[in-house]
Amino acid sequence: MKNFSKNIVLWIIIGLLLVALFNLFQGTSSNRNASNISFSDFIVAVESGNVSEVNIRGNNVEGYFEDGRPFTTYSPNYPDMVEKLNSSGVKITAEPSDRAMHPILSILLSWFPMLLLIGVWIFFMRQMQGGGGKAMGFGKSKAKLLNEAVGKVTFDDVAGIDEAKQELEEVVEFLKDPKKFSRLGGKIPTGALLVGPPGTGKTLLARAIAGEANVPFFSISGSDFVEMFVGVGASRVRDMFEQGKKNSPCIIFIDEIDAVGRHRGAGLGGGNDEREQTLNQLLVEMDGFEANAGVIIIAATNRPDVLDPALLRPGRFDRQITVSNPDIIGRDKILKVHIKKIKVSPKFDSKIIARGTPGFSGADLANLVNEAALLASRKNKRLVTLEDFESAKDKVMLGAERRSMVMTEEEKETTAYHEAGHALANIYCKETDPIYKSSIIPTGRALGYVMSVPERDKIHQKKDELEGQLVQMVAARIAEEIIFGKEKVATGAMGDIQQATSLARKMVTEFGFSEKVGFIRYNNNQEEVFLGHSVTQSKNLSDETAQLIDEEVKRLIDEAKTKAKKIIMDHIDELHIIAKGLLEYETLTGDEINDLLKGIKPNKDDFNDDINPGPTVASSVPKTGNTPTPQTN
């Protein structure tokens, strides 16, 4: 009631001021009290000499009598009026006639500036009083309430990460039935941090929680807190938690929290960092003096190493759930979830693809299934077969084939012996992964490749395995030198040299595989995230140690070159067999390479299946080049 009376008084004052201003502006107009006389009286006054001055504006005549009284009249088309005025000695001024204007329009034009000023003033007053989502609502939270009706995801759609799913299922049960846990004195967790590489399903897990829990679910990105205005981030954090308290119990999901939760004090200048203010407010809201009963924070990041330690302690994020890349069983489950959306062959076995895709994340597997479906559609197939999945796997891992690339016979031969060197070293290094496929068809950014796929998921690698990888990397250049001579070697080994150097340096400085350097890590600053930290930290590495590291790296690569040269010289005939096979067939699998070495020619017949292709559908997109139409299986 008090605010209402204040508003009434304010509007009365504003009205009085407007009336006063209007009267002020209107009072300045001239001839406001002029008397209107007839034209005949005007002529009589002129002839008698009682008119001193006139102003002719079209047919309207304004003027003054000798005694100073103003007058106005309307003049018809009187031809001798100007001569009569001159003969009587009247002062004459003339102006062009104005276009007749409607009275309402005239009033609007006179009031327009004032009305515009009033409108702008009222707009800003409403913005400042109303706040949210308007011009003055910078500090309002951008958290979105997820609608379960659109794109609902449940735990049934999440596969391959059973441990992480179990942890979050417990959170959902806590929200649905708190008494089940509070009966024994347990408290609801404040927050859960999802940690893992990109594409492992962290955001999908959060969406599944929203689909399973019948509670409000607010979603926001870490980058939505910080903007160019000072204090906006902290204000949005406060507003977000206020919304959460009003809708308690609820879940707030912060995606990519590393955008706002980075380690404090990482800058070079110190000062008043806006990101640090936002983080401080987030820390206070999560575990401060005021309890956030029923508000659970779930955050996701793939950079837990850059987060502030205060954010990770219990009481803020009580649980840190690792969402890692799936193993072979997890990959099989993920593939089964995604192949439900496409039409696959009855002969398709997802375990074969799961076994051949170690290290693939959930997003990689989803992309693999989609690429296989697209390849099958391109060939006009009715069903997606195992061959399509294998082709899609090659495309995802290596890139698309560039068959249109023009290569001379000399370049093809060099590439063939290069890849044959890789393959031969792989065969006779017992600790290396078996060959999956070798090709001299330009693929992606490479002119050829030898792909090795591990037989199982590896947690760690042994020293002899890494040494075998070094031998395999340098064997290609050694093969070129033996076959063509040192003067004819090509630059194709640039990538191999880079990989071998990086691996050898890690063996010396990180893995402790050098007796001279010792069991010491010397690579602590190369992957530093923050410039401020890297500037303030000292590098505990002397010039003598750096020289010793370079010597050990060179020793490892030289030993690998010696082993590779011995393998190639001892099996030079097999090198020629593999190279000629690549020149003839362009692409060979690991089994086909082994058959060639045994004198068995590979069977390159088309992959036959009992599934008939569907009818060819004409495309509106013109074909490029003279590429033959792919044959259906």
VEXDREN-2710 file (C-alpha; in Angstrom, 1 decimal):
% VEXDREN-2710
k/r/px/py/pz
1/MET/0.0/0.0/0.0
2/LYS/2.9/2.3/0.8
3/ASN/4.5/1.7/-2.6
4/PHE/1.1/2.3/-4.3
5/SER/0.7/5.7/-2.7
6/LYS/4.2/6.7/-3.7
7/ASN/3.5/5.8/-7.3
8/ILE/0.3/7.9/-7.3
9/VAL/2.0/11.0/-6.0
10/LEU/4.8/10.5/-8.5
11/TRP/2.5/10.3/-11.4
12/ILE/0.5/13.4/-10.2
13/ILE/3.7/15.4/-10.1
14/ILE/4.7/14.2/-13.6
15/GLY/1.3/15.3/-15.0
16/LEU/1.5/18.8/-13.5
17/LEU/5.0/19.3/-14.9
18/LEU/3.8/18.2/-18.4
19/VAL/0.8/20.6/-18.3
20/ALA/3.1/23.4/-17.3
21/LEU/5.6/22.7/-20.0
22/PHE/2.8/22.5/-22.6
23/ASN/1.3/25.8/-21.6
24/LEU/4.8/27.4/-21.6
25/PHE/5.4/26.3/-25.2
26/GLN/2.0/27.3/-26.4
27/GLY/2.2/30.7/-24.8
28/THR/5.0/31.8/-26.9
29/SER/3.0/31.9/-30.1
30/SER/2.3/35.4/-31.5
31/ASN/-1.1/37.0/-32.4
32/ARG/-2.9/34.7/-29.9
33/ASN/-5.4/37.5/-28.9
34/ALA/-5.9/38.9/-32.4
35/SER/-9.5/39.8/-33.4
36/ASN/-11.1/38.4/-36.5
37/ILE/-12.8/41.1/-38.6
38/SER/-14.7/41.0/-41.9
39/PHE/-13.0/41.8/-45.2
40/SER/-15.3/44.8/-45.8
41/ASP/-14.3/46.3/-42.5
42/PHE/-10.7/45.7/-43.4
43/ILE/-11.1/47.6/-46.7
44/VAL/-12.9/50.5/-44.9
45/ALA/-10.1/50.6/-42.3
46/VAL/-7.5/50.8/-45.1
47/GLU/-9.2/53.5/-47.0
48/SER/-9.6/55.6/-43.7
49/GLY/-5.9/55.1/-42.9
50/ASN/-6.4/53.1/-39.7
51/VAL/-4.2/50.2/-40.8
52/SER/-0.4/50.5/-40.1
53/GLU/0.9/47.0/-41.1
54/VAL/-0.3/43.8/-42.8
55/ASN/1.2/40.3/-43.4
56/ILE/-0.3/38.5/-46.3
57/ARG/-0.1/34.6/-46.2
58/GLY/-2.0/33.3/-49.1
59/ASN/-5.6/34.3/-48.5
60/ASN/-5.0/35.0/-44.8
61/VAL/-4.3/38.6/-43.8
62/GLU/-2.8/39.5/-40.4
63/GLY/-2.0/43.0/-39.3
64/TYR/-2.2/45.9/-36.8
65/PHE/-4.3/49.0/-36.5
66/GLU/-2.8/52.4/-35.9
67/ASP/-3.5/52.0/-32.2
68/GLY/-1.6/48.7/-32.1
69/ARG/-4.5/46.3/-31.9
70/PRO/-3.9/43.1/-33.9
71/PHE/-6.5/41.7/-36.4
72/THR/-7.0/38.9/-38.8
73/THR/-9.2/38.4/-41.9
74/TYR/-9.7/36.3/-44.9
75/SER/-9.2/37.9/-48.3
76/PRO/-11.0/36.7/-51.4
77/ASN/-9.3/37.0/-54.8
78/TYR/-9.4/40.9/-54.6
79/PRO/-7.1/42.1/-57.5
80/ASP/-6.6/45.7/-56.4
81/MET/-5.8/45.0/-52.7
82/VAL/-2.1/45.5/-52.9
83/GLU/-2.5/48.8/-54.9
84/LYS/-5.0/50.0/-52.3
85/LEU/-2.6/49.2/-49.5
86/ASN/0.2/51.0/-51.2
87/SER/-1.8/54.1/-51.8
88/SER/-2.8/54.2/-48.2
89/GLY/0.8/53.9/-47.0
90/VAL/0.4/50.5/-45.3
91/LYS/3.6/48.4/-44.6
92/ILE/3.2/45.1/-46.5
93/THR/4.9/41.8/-45.9
94/ALA/4.1/38.6/-47.8
95/GLU/4.7/34.9/-47.1
96/PRO/3.9/31.7/-49.1
97/SER/0.7/29.9/-48.1
98/ASP/1.1/26.8/-45.9
99/ARG/-0.6/23.5/-46.9
100/ALA/-3.6/23.0/-44.8
101/MET/-3.0/20.6/-41.9
102/HIS/-5.5/18.6/-40.0
103/PRO/-5.9/19.9/-36.4
104/ILE/-5.2/16.4/-34.9
105/LEU/-2.0/16.0/-36.9
106/SER/-0.9/19.4/-35.9
107/ILE/-1.4/18.5/-32.2
108/LEU/0.5/15.2/-32.6
109/LEU/3.4/17.0/-34.2
110/SER/3.6/19.6/-31.5
111/TRP/3.4/16.9/-28.8
112/PHE/5.7/14.3/-30.4
113/PRO/9.0/15.2/-28.8
114/MET/7.4/15.3/-25.4
115/LEU/5.6/12.0/-25.9
116/LEU/8.9/10.4/-27.1
117/LEU/10.7/11.6/-24.0
118/ILE/8.0/10.3/-21.7
119/GLY/8.0/6.9/-23.4
120/VAL/11.7/6.4/-23.1
121/TRP/11.6/7.4/-19.5
122/ILE/8.8/5.0/-18.7
123/PHE/10.6/2.2/-20.5
124/PHE/13.8/2.5/-18.5
125/MET/11.8/2.8/-15.2
126/ARG/10.0/-0.5/-16.0
127/GLN/13.3/-2.2/-16.9
128/MET/14.9/-1.2/-13.6
129/GLN/11.9/-2.3/-11.6
130/GLY/11.1/-5.5/-13.4
131/GLY/14.6/-6.9/-13.9
132/GLY/14.7/-10.4/-15.3
133/GLY/15.7/-11.0/-18.9
134/LYS/15.5/-7.3/-19.8
135/ALA/17.9/-4.5/-20.4
136/MET/18.9/-4.2/-16.7
137/GLY/18.8/-8.0/-16.1
138/PHE/22.5/-8.8/-16.8
139/GLY/22.9/-10.5/-13.5
140/LYS/20.0/-13.0/-14.1
141/SER/21.0/-16.6/-14.5
142/LYS/20.9/-18.2/-17.9
143/ALA/20.1/-21.7/-16.5
144/LYS/17.5/-23.4/-18.6
145/LEU/14.8/-25.7/-17.1
146/LEU/15.0/-28.8/-19.2
147/ASN/11.7/-29.9/-20.7
148/GLU/11.2/-33.7/-20.3
149/ALA/8.8/-33.9/-23.2
150/VAL/11.4/-33.0/-25.8
151/GLY/14.4/-35.3/-26.3
152/LYS/13.9/-37.3/-23.2
153/VAL/16.9/-39.5/-22.3
154/THR/16.8/-42.3/-19.7
155/PHE/19.4/-44.6/-18.2
156/ASP/18.4/-47.2/-20.8
157/ASP/20.0/-45.0/-23.4
158/VAL/23.3/-44.9/-21.6
159/ALA/25.6/-48.0/-22.0
160/GLY/29.2/-48.9/-21.4
161/ILE/29.7/-46.8/-18.2
162/ASP/27.9/-49.0/-15.7
163/GLU/29.9/-47.8/-12.6
164/ALA/29.3/-44.1/-13.3
165/LYS/25.6/-44.8/-14.0
166/GLN/25.3/-46.7/-10.7
167/GLU/26.7/-43.7/-8.8
168/LEU/24.2/-41.3/-10.4
169/GLU/21.3/-43.7/-10.0
170/GLU/21.9/-43.5/-6.3
171/VAL/21.5/-39.7/-6.5
172/VAL/18.2/-40.0/-8.3
173/GLU/17.0/-42.5/-5.7
174/PHE/18.0/-40.1/-3.0
175/LEU/15.8/-37.4/-4.6
176/LYS/12.9/-39.7/-5.1
177/ASP/13.0/-41.3/-1.6
178/PRO/15.2/-39.3/0.8
179/LYS/13.9/-41.3/3.8
180/LYS/15.5/-44.5/2.5
181/PHE/19.0/-43.0/3.1
182/SER/18.3/-40.5/6.0
183/ARG/16.9/-43.3/8.1
184/LEU/20.5/-44.3/8.8
185/GLY/21.8/-40.8/9.2
186/GLY/23.0/-40.3/5.6
187/LYS/22.8/-36.8/4.0
188/ILE/22.1/-36.0/0.4
189/PRO/25.4/-35.4/-1.5
190/THR/26.0/-31.7/-2.4
191/GLY/27.6/-32.3/-5.8
192/ALA/28.9/-34.8/-8.2
193/LEU/31.8/-34.1/-10.7
194/LEU/31.9/-36.1/-13.9
195/VAL/35.4/-36.4/-15.1
196/GLY/36.6/-38.1/-18.3
197/PRO/37.9/-37.6/-21.9
198/PRO/35.7/-35.9/-24.5
199/GLY/32.9/-38.0/-26.0
200/THR/32.6/-40.5/-23.1
201/GLY/29.0/-39.6/-22.3
202/LYS/29.2/-37.1/-19.4
203/THR/26.5/-34.8/-20.8
204/LEU/24.4/-37.8/-21.8
205/LEU/24.5/-39.0/-18.2
206/ALA/23.2/-35.6/-17.0
207/ARG/20.4/-35.8/-19.5
208/ALA/19.6/-39.3/-18.3
209/ILE/19.3/-38.0/-14.8
210/ALA/16.9/-35.3/-15.9
211/GLY/14.8/-38.0/-17.6
212/GLU/14.8/-40.3/-14.6
213/ALA/14.4/-37.9/-11.7
214/ASN/11.0/-36.2/-11.5
215/VAL/12.5/-33.0/-10.2
216/PRO/13.3/-29.7/-11.9
217/PHE/16.6/-29.9/-13.8
218/PHE/18.5/-26.7/-14.6
219/SER/21.2/-26.8/-17.3
220/ILE/23.8/-24.2/-17.8
221/SER/27.3/-23.9/-19.4
222/GLY/30.3/-22.7/-17.5
223/SER/30.9/-20.0/-20.1
224/ASP/27.5/-18.5/-19.5
225/PHE/28.6/-17.0/-16.2
226/VAL/31.3/-14.7/-17.3
227/GLU/30.8/-11.8/-19.6
228/MET/32.3/-8.4/-20.3
229/PHE/30.5/-6.7/-17.4
230/VAL/32.2/-6.7/-14.0
231/GLY/30.2/-8.6/-11.3
232/VAL/27.8/-10.3/-13.8
233/GLY/29.2/-13.8/-13.2
234/ALA/28.8/-13.7/-9.4
235/SER/25.3/-12.2/-9.7
236/ARG/24.3/-15.0/-12.1
237/VAL/25.6/-17.6/-9.6
238/ARG/23.5/-16.1/-6.8
239/ASP/20.4/-16.0/-9.0
240/MET/21.0/-19.6/-10.2
241/PHE/21.0/-20.9/-6.6
242/GLU/18.0/-18.7/-5.7
243/GLN/16.1/-20.4/-8.5
244/GLY/17.3/-23.8/-7.2
245/LYS/16.1/-23.1/-3.7
246/LYS/12.7/-22.0/-4.9
247/ASN/12.3/-25.3/-6.9
248/SER/13.9/-27.5/-4.3
249/PRO/14.6/-30.4/-4.5
250/CYS/16.2/-30.0/-7.9
251/ILE/19.4/-30.7/-9.9
252/ILE/21.7/-28.0/-11.4
253/PHE/24.0/-29.2/-14.2
254/ILE/27.0/-27.1/-15.1
255/ASP/28.6/-28.3/-18.3
256/GLU/32.3/-27.6/-18.9
257/ILE/32.8/-26.2/-15.4
258/ASP/36.5/-25.6/-16.2
259/ALA/35.5/-22.4/-18.0
260/VAL/34.7/-20.8/-14.6
261/GLY/36.4/-23.1/-12.1
262/ARG/40.0/-22.7/-13.1
263/HIS/42.8/-22.5/-10.6
264/ARG/42.9/-19.1/-8.9
265/GLY/46.0/-17.1/-9.1
266/ALA/46.9/-18.3/-12.6
267/GLY/47.1/-14.9/-14.2
268/LEU/50.2/-12.7/-14.6
269/GLY/48.8/-9.4/-13.3
270/GLY/46.8/-10.3/-10.2
271/GLY/44.2/-7.6/-9.7
272/ASN/40.5/-8.1/-9.7
273/ASP/39.8/-11.0/-12.0
274/GLU/36.1/-11.4/-13.0
275/ARG/36.5/-15.2/-13.3
276/GLU/37.9/-15.5/-9.8
277/GLN/35.0/-13.5/-8.4
278/THR/32.6/-15.9/-10.1
279/LEU/34.4/-18.9/-8.7
280/ASN/34.5/-17.4/-5.2
281/GLN/30.7/-16.9/-5.3
282/LEU/30.2/-20.5/-6.5
283/LEU/32.4/-21.8/-3.7
284/VAL/30.3/-19.8/-1.1
285/GLU/27.0/-20.9/-2.6
286/MET/27.9/-24.6/-2.7
287/ASP/29.2/-24.7/0.9
288/GLY/28.8/-21.5/2.9
289/PHE/26.8/-20.4/5.9
290/GLU/23.5/-21.0/4.2
291/ALA/22.6/-24.6/3.5
292/ASN/21.3/-25.5/0.1
293/ALA/19.0/-28.3/1.1
294/GLY/17.7/-30.3/-1.8
295/VAL/19.9/-28.6/-4.4
296/ILE/22.4/-31.0/-6.1
297/ILE/25.1/-29.7/-8.3
298/ILE/26.3/-32.0/-11.1
299/ALA/29.2/-30.7/-13.2
300/ALA/31.2/-32.1/-16.1
301/THR/34.7/-31.5/-17.3
302/ASN/37.5/-33.1/-19.3
303/ARG/40.1/-31.0/-17.7
304/PRO/40.1/-31.8/-13.9
305/ASP/43.8/-30.9/-13.7
306/VAL/43.0/-27.2/-14.1
307/LEU/40.2/-27.0/-11.5
308/ASP/40.7/-25.1/-8.2
309/PRO/41.4/-27.4/-5.2
310/ALA/38.8/-25.6/-3.1
311/LEU/36.1/-26.7/-5.7
312/LEU/37.1/-30.4/-5.5
313/ARG/36.9/-30.9/-1.7
314/PRO/34.2/-32.9/0.0
315/GLY/31.2/-30.7/0.9
316/ARG/31.2/-29.2/-2.5
317/PHE/31.8/-32.0/-4.9
318/ASP/31.3/-35.0/-2.6
319/ARG/31.7/-37.4/-5.5
320/GLN/34.1/-37.4/-8.4
321/ILE/32.9/-39.9/-10.9
322/THR/35.3/-41.0/-13.7
323/VAL/33.7/-41.6/-17.0
324/SER/36.5/-43.3/-19.0
325/ASN/36.6/-44.8/-22.5
326/PRO/34.7/-48.1/-22.5
327/ASP/36.3/-51.5/-22.7
328/ILE/35.4/-54.2/-25.2
329/ILE/32.2/-55.1/-23.3
330/GLY/31.2/-51.5/-22.9
331/ARG/31.8/-50.8/-26.6
332/ASP/29.7/-53.8/-27.5
333/LYS/26.8/-52.4/-25.4
334/ILE/27.2/-48.9/-26.9
335/LEU/27.1/-50.3/-30.4
336/LYS/24.0/-52.3/-29.7
337/VAL/22.3/-49.1/-28.5
338/HIS/23.2/-47.2/-31.6
339/ILE/22.5/-49.9/-34.2
340/LYS/18.9/-50.0/-33.0
341/LYS/18.4/-46.8/-34.9
342/ILE/19.6/-48.3/-38.3
343/LYS/18.8/-51.3/-40.3
344/VAL/21.7/-53.8/-40.1
345/SER/22.3/-57.2/-41.7
346/PRO/21.2/-60.3/-39.7
347/LYS/24.8/-61.6/-40.0
348/PHE/26.2/-58.5/-38.3
349/ASP/28.0/-59.2/-35.1
350/SER/28.8/-56.1/-33.0
351/LYS/31.5/-57.9/-31.0
352/ILE/33.7/-57.9/-34.1
353/ILE/33.6/-54.2/-34.4
354/ALA/33.9/-53.8/-30.6
355/ARG/37.1/-55.9/-30.7
356/GLY/38.6/-53.8/-33.5
357/THR/38.0/-50.4/-32.0
358/PRO/40.1/-50.1/-28.8
359/GLY/40.3/-46.6/-27.4
360/PHE/37.1/-45.5/-29.1
361/SER/34.8/-43.3/-27.0
362/GLY/31.0/-43.4/-27.0
363/ALA/30.9/-40.4/-29.4
364/ASP/33.4/-42.2/-31.7
365/LEU/31.2/-45.3/-31.8
366/ALA/28.1/-43.2/-32.6
367/ASN/30.0/-41.5/-35.4
368/LEU/31.2/-44.9/-36.7
369/VAL/27.6/-46.3/-36.8
370/ASN/26.4/-43.2/-38.6
371/GLU/29.2/-43.3/-41.2
372/ALA/28.5/-47.0/-41.9
373/ALA/24.8/-46.2/-42.5
374/LEU/25.8/-43.4/-44.9
375/LEU/28.3/-45.6/-46.8
376/ALA/25.6/-48.3/-47.2
377/SER/23.1/-45.6/-48.4
378/ARG/25.7/-44.4/-50.9
379/LYS/25.9/-48.0/-52.3
380/ASN/22.1/-48.3/-52.5
381/LYS/22.0/-51.1/-50.0
382/ARG/18.9/-52.1/-48.1
383/LEU/20.8/-53.2/-45.0
384/VAL/24.1/-52.1/-43.4
385/THR/26.7/-55.0/-43.5
386/LEU/29.9/-55.7/-41.7
387/GLU/31.8/-54.5/-44.7
388/ASP/30.3/-51.1/-44.3
389/PHE/31.3/-50.9/-40.7
390/GLU/34.9/-51.9/-41.6
391/SER/35.0/-49.2/-44.3
392/ALA/33.6/-46.7/-41.9
393/LYS/36.2/-47.6/-39.3
394/ASP/39.0/-47.0/-41.8
395/LYS/37.4/-43.6/-42.7
396/VAL/37.1/-42.5/-39.1
397/MET/40.6/-43.6/-38.1
398/LEU/42.5/-42.6/-41.2
399/GLY/40.3/-40.3/-43.3
400/ALA/38.7/-40.7/-46.6
401/GLU/40.5/-42.3/-49.5
402/ARG/41.9/-39.9/-52.2
403/ARG/41.8/-42.1/-55.3
404/SER/41.7/-39.1/-57.6
405/MET/45.2/-38.1/-56.5
406/VAL/47.7/-38.4/-59.4
407/MET/50.9/-40.4/-58.5
408/THR/53.7/-41.4/-60.8
409/GLU/54.9/-45.0/-60.9
410/GLU/58.1/-44.0/-59.2
411/GLU/56.1/-42.4/-56.3
412/LYS/53.9/-45.5/-56.0
413/GLU/56.9/-47.7/-55.8
414/THR/58.6/-45.5/-53.2
415/THR/55.4/-45.6/-51.1
416/ALA/55.0/-49.4/-51.5
417/TYR/58.5/-50.1/-50.2
418/HIS/58.0/-47.5/-47.5
419/GLU/54.9/-49.3/-46.2
420/ALA/56.5/-52.7/-46.8
421/GLY/59.3/-51.7/-44.4
422/HIS/56.7/-50.8/-41.7
423/ALA/54.9/-54.1/-42.3
424/LEU/58.1/-56.3/-42.3
425/ALA/59.3/-54.8/-39.0
426/ASN/55.9/-55.3/-37.5
427/ILE/55.9/-59.0/-38.4
428/TYR/59.4/-59.7/-36.9
429/CYS/59.0/-57.5/-33.8
430/LYS/57.2/-59.9/-31.5
431/GLU/56.0/-57.3/-29.1
432/THR/54.2/-55.1/-31.6
433/ASP/50.5/-55.2/-32.3
434/PRO/49.4/-57.3/-35.3
435/ILE/48.8/-55.6/-38.7
436/TYR/45.2/-54.9/-39.4
437/LYS/45.6/-53.3/-42.9
438/SER/48.2/-51.8/-45.2
439/SER/47.5/-49.6/-48.2
440/ILE/49.3/-47.3/-50.7
441/ILE/46.1/-45.5/-51.5
442/PRO/46.4/-41.8/-50.4
443/THR/44.1/-41.5/-47.3
444/GLY/43.6/-38.4/-45.3
445/ARG/46.9/-36.6/-45.2
446/ALA/49.0/-39.7/-45.7
447/LEU/50.1/-41.3/-49.0
448/GLY/49.8/-44.7/-47.5
449/TYR/49.6/-46.5/-44.1
450/VAL/50.1/-49.6/-42.1
451/MET/47.5/-49.9/-39.4
452/SER/48.1/-52.0/-36.3
453/VAL/45.2/-52.8/-34.0
454/PRO/45.9/-54.3/-30.5
455/GLU/44.3/-57.6/-29.7
456/ARG/43.0/-56.3/-26.4
457/ASP/42.6/-53.1/-24.4
458/LYS/46.0/-52.2/-22.9
459/ILE/46.3/-50.5/-19.5
460/HIS/50.1/-49.9/-19.8
461/GLN/52.9/-50.7/-22.2
462/LYS/56.2/-52.5/-21.5
463/LYS/59.7/-51.3/-22.5
464/ASP/60.1/-54.0/-25.2
465/GLU/56.8/-53.0/-26.7
466/LEU/57.9/-49.4/-27.0
467/GLU/61.2/-50.4/-28.5
468/GLY/59.4/-52.5/-31.0
469/GLN/57.3/-49.5/-32.0
470/LEU/60.5/-47.5/-32.5
471/VAL/61.8/-50.2/-34.8
472/GLN/58.6/-50.2/-36.8
473/MET/58.7/-46.4/-37.1
474/VAL/62.2/-46.2/-38.5
475/ALA/62.0/-49.3/-40.7
476/ALA/60.3/-47.5/-43.5
477/ARG/63.2/-45.0/-44.0
478/ILE/65.7/-47.9/-43.7
479/ALA/63.9/-49.8/-46.4
480/GLU/64.0/-46.8/-48.8
481/GLU/67.7/-46.4/-48.2
482/ILE/68.4/-50.1/-48.9
483/ILE/66.3/-50.3/-52.1
484/PHE/66.8/-46.8/-53.7
485/GLY/70.0/-45.6/-52.0
486/LYS/70.5/-42.7/-49.5
487/GLU/70.4/-40.1/-52.3
488/LYS/66.9/-41.2/-53.5
489/VAL/65.1/-41.3/-50.2
490/ALA/61.9/-39.2/-50.0
491/THR/60.4/-36.9/-47.4
492/GLY/57.6/-39.3/-46.6
493/ALA/59.3/-40.4/-43.4
494/MET/58.8/-37.0/-41.8
495/GLY/55.8/-38.1/-39.7
496/ASP/57.7/-41.3/-38.7
497/ILE/60.7/-39.3/-37.5
498/GLN/58.4/-37.0/-35.5
499/GLN/56.6/-39.9/-33.8
500/ALA/59.9/-41.8/-33.1
501/THR/61.5/-38.7/-31.6
502/SER/58.5/-38.0/-29.3
503/LEU/58.3/-41.6/-28.2
504/ALA/62.0/-41.9/-27.5
505/ARG/62.0/-38.6/-25.5
506/LYS/59.1/-39.8/-23.4
507/MET/60.9/-43.1/-22.7
508/VAL/63.9/-41.1/-21.3
509/THR/62.2/-38.1/-19.5
510/GLU/58.9/-39.6/-18.4
511/PHE/59.0/-43.4/-18.3
512/GLY/62.4/-43.8/-16.7
513/PHE/63.7/-46.3/-19.4
514/SER/67.2/-44.8/-19.5
515/GLU/69.8/-46.0/-17.0
516/LYS/72.1/-42.9/-17.5
517/VAL/69.3/-40.4/-17.0
518/GLY/67.8/-42.3/-14.1
519/PHE/64.5/-42.6/-12.5
520/ILE/63.7/-38.9/-12.7
521/ARG/61.0/-37.0/-14.5
522/TYR/62.3/-34.1/-16.5
523/ASN/59.2/-33.2/-18.5
524/ASN/57.2/-31.4/-15.9
525/ASN/56.8/-28.0/-17.6
526/GLN/56.1/-28.9/-21.2
527/GLU/52.4/-29.5/-20.7
528/GLU/51.8/-26.6/-18.3
529/VAL/48.4/-25.1/-18.7
530/PHE/48.8/-21.6/-17.3
531/LEU/51.3/-19.0/-18.4
532/GLY/51.5/-17.5/-14.9
533/HIS/52.5/-20.8/-13.4
534/SER/55.1/-21.6/-16.1
535/VAL/56.7/-18.2/-15.6
536/THR/57.0/-18.4/-11.8
537/GLN/58.2/-22.1/-11.8
538/SER/61.9/-22.9/-12.2
539/LYS/63.1/-25.5/-14.6
540/ASN/65.3/-28.0/-12.7
541/LEU/67.3/-29.0/-15.7
542/SER/70.9/-28.2/-16.3
543/ASP/72.7/-28.0/-19.6
544/GLU/74.6/-31.2/-18.9
545/THR/71.4/-33.1/-18.2
546/ALA/69.7/-31.7/-21.3
547/GLN/72.7/-32.9/-23.4
548/LEU/72.5/-36.3/-21.7
549/ILE/68.8/-36.6/-22.5
550/ASP/69.5/-35.7/-26.2
551/GLU/72.2/-38.4/-26.3
552/GLU/69.9/-41.0/-24.8
553/VAL/67.1/-40.1/-27.2
554/LYS/69.6/-40.5/-30.1
555/ARG/70.9/-43.8/-28.7
556/LEU/67.4/-45.3/-28.6
557/ILE/66.6/-44.2/-32.2
558/ASP/70.0/-45.5/-33.4
559/GLU/69.5/-48.9/-31.8
560/ALA/66.1/-49.0/-33.4
561/LYS/67.6/-48.3/-36.8
562/THR/70.2/-51.0/-36.3
563/LYS/67.5/-53.6/-35.5
564/ALA/65.4/-52.4/-38.4
565/LYS/68.3/-52.7/-40.8
566/LYS/69.1/-56.2/-39.7
567/ILE/65.4/-57.3/-40.1
568/ILE/65.2/-55.9/-43.6
569/MET/68.5/-57.3/-44.7
570/ASP/67.7/-60.7/-43.4
571/HIS/64.3/-60.7/-45.0
572/ILE/64.9/-58.7/-48.2
573/ASP/63.0/-61.1/-50.4
574/GLU/59.9/-60.8/-48.2
575/LEU/60.3/-57.0/-48.4
576/HIS/60.0/-57.3/-52.2
577/ILE/57.0/-59.6/-52.0
578/ILE/55.1/-57.3/-49.8
579/ALA/55.9/-54.2/-51.9
580/LYS/54.9/-55.9/-55.2
581/GLY/51.7/-57.1/-53.5
582/LEU/50.9/-53.5/-52.5
583/LEU/51.7/-52.3/-56.0
584/GLU/49.4/-55.0/-57.5
585/TYR/46.5/-54.9/-55.0
586/GLU/47.0/-51.4/-53.4
587/THR/45.4/-52.6/-50.1
588/LEU/46.2/-55.7/-48.1
589/THR/45.0/-57.0/-44.8
590/GLY/47.2/-58.5/-42.2
591/ASP/46.1/-62.1/-43.1
592/GLU/46.7/-61.4/-46.8
593/ILE/50.2/-60.2/-46.1
594/ASN/50.9/-63.4/-44.2
595/ASP/49.4/-65.4/-47.2
596/LEU/51.7/-63.6/-49.6
597/LEU/54.8/-64.5/-47.6
598/LYS/53.6/-68.2/-47.7
599/GLY/53.1/-68.0/-51.5
600/ILE/49.3/-67.8/-51.4
601/LYS/47.8/-65.0/-53.5
602/PRO/45.0/-63.1/-51.8
603/ASN/41.4/-63.6/-52.8
604/LYS/40.2/-60.2/-53.9
605/ASP/36.7/-61.2/-54.9
606/ASP/34.0/-58.9/-53.9
607/PHE/32.5/-59.4/-50.5
608/ASN/29.4/-61.5/-51.2
609/ASP/26.4/-61.4/-49.1
610/ASP/23.0/-63.0/-49.5
611/ILE/21.4/-59.6/-49.2
612/ASN/20.2/-58.2/-52.5
613/PRO/20.6/-54.5/-53.1
614/GLY/17.6/-52.3/-53.3
615/PRO/16.6/-50.5/-56.4
616/THR/18.9/-47.8/-57.6
617/VAL/17.6/-44.3/-56.7
618/ALA/18.4/-41.5/-59.0
619/SER/20.2/-38.7/-57.4
620/SER/19.8/-35.0/-58.1
621/VAL/23.5/-34.4/-57.4
622/PRO/25.7/-34.7/-60.4
623/LYS/28.6/-37.2/-60.3
624/THR/32.1/-35.8/-60.3
625/GLY/34.7/-37.1/-62.7
626/ASN/34.5/-40.6/-64.2
627/THR/34.2/-42.5/-61.0
628/PRO/32.4/-45.8/-61.7
629/THR/29.1/-46.5/-60.0
630/PRO/29.8/-48.5/-56.8
631/GLN/28.6/-52.1/-57.0
632/THR/26.1/-53.2/-54.5
633/ASN/26.6/-56.3/-52.4
END
